[in-house]
Amino acid sequence: MSDFDKEIDTSGLNCPLPIIKAKKEINTMETGQVLHIISTDPGAVKDFESFANQTGNVLVSSEEKDSKFYFLLKKN
């Protein structure tokens, strides 16, 4: 069982595309659901922190593994 409800892979896309795609996806989700985002853009780390602060959604986790960045964003 996964700890997220939906997943998007934005590998190869640079700012602001990962945020735009995540925003579009999270808008289709129910409150409390979790979106898993995969990115290769190092700038996405700060971008998703800012995005969570600005939108009131919760950045549950942010990690880097094998030159990829993984985020769990919970819809509030």
Secondary structure, 3 states (H helix, E strand, C coil): CCCCCEEEECCCCCCCHHHHHHHHHHCCCCCCCEEEEEECCCCHHHHHHHHHHHHCCEEEEEEEECCEEEEEEECC
